[in-house]
């Protein structure tokens, strides 16, 4: 097999075989280490469909998912270029990990929050068990492949339950028999009190049986984590000594019967789940981080509804204006002056000459000479263009993935692909200087010499 992907990437050593093959690699264009995920395309599969899916998920950025930097088709191989994260596949370190039980539950909870974020973007049905998880050198867990549909037993809530089993028992295999699943999991819970172990086993069994929605699973797991906090356990122990004059509850040794845990861990029927999870007056989910997550979900839905209404109003106004003006609008509008082959910016015709200095004599904000292919008006947030004379406009090229890159990296990537570029500076939650949006989408075929537009974050307001 060739060790080169196009003229840009060079494969180094293989990491692990999965649905495809994962390699350490080098991006020779930007001189950086990356990870290449080669996808084994089954016979009869539509390459364009796979590329469309990859283009969609490449816009999603979350610290619990390995970020996609680029996608492409080389000969008969489809590849995704992932941001380099030091570490190894979880399967490789599963038997030797040093996670304590409360850390395992916190990791499962964090991945659950990542699944909620992905579902908000219409991304789901990927595997979340150990074979699709990356273990970073800082002890974090990240989803590797979130564009391929996983087996039903390894995705969603049941998949998180399977990952919980794998981490607790250090086993690669997940039993298909519920009794064996419960027995092996129970034997690994020595660090929990009896009622905590019963609560965790109930959550795991309900996840195994697919009786919990993701929101309900998260709520029960959150309650269990709160109960396991040292300061809360200490206060509960002191209370038992004073009020009952009895010894603290014995540690769980795996011989407890499967009794229903206290009511705080009870299973919530499906018709009650959403109401309990999102009730702002409820005290069962009052942790500041979790409350922030729930508020964020509600805010996203509210802003989505407001955006749709505003879009409809604007579209109606534009359509009405078009009907009234007829063809006179085109006759009255001054033509835009575009100098695509000189490296100058595209400026509206009505802008006075004294407001714009020549691009190749302007200075950037840090005192360095500005690239003649772009002009920086970072304080105004107006459109910025980087158009250059690219010879050989014959044929078509694939739009590279720019989201997650710095502005300079995005410019180099666009030019390497044979495209003009244009970018905007806008306030955004992403880190300042990071690309958070692009048009057309990554993977789209456009004429060579065409234009790609991207948006660069100015940081939060």
Buried (B, 14 or more C-beta within 10 A) or exposed (E): EEEEBEEBBBBBEEBEEBBBBBBBBBBEBBEEEBBBBBBEBEEEEEEEEBBEBBBBBBBBBBEBBBBBBBBBBBEEBBBBBBBBBEBBBBBEBBEEEEBEBBEBBBBBBBBBBBBBBBBBBEBBBBBBBBBBBBBBEEEBBBBBBBBBEBEEBBBBBBBBBBBBBBBBBBBEEBBEEEEEBBEBBBEBBEEBBBBBBBBBBBBBBBBBEEBBBBBBBBBBBBBBBBBBEEEEBEEEBEEEEEEEEEEEBEEBEEEBEEEEBEEEBEBBEEEEBEEBBBEEEEEBBEEEEBEEBBEBBEEEEEEEEEEEEEEEEEEEEEEEEEEEEEEEEEEEEEEEEBEBEEBBBBBEEEEEEEEBEEBBEBEEEEEEEBBBBBBBBBEEEEBBBBBBEBEEEEEEBBBBBBBBBBBEBBBBBBBBBBBBBBBBBEEBEBEBBBBBBBEBBBBBEBEBBBBBBBBBBBEEE
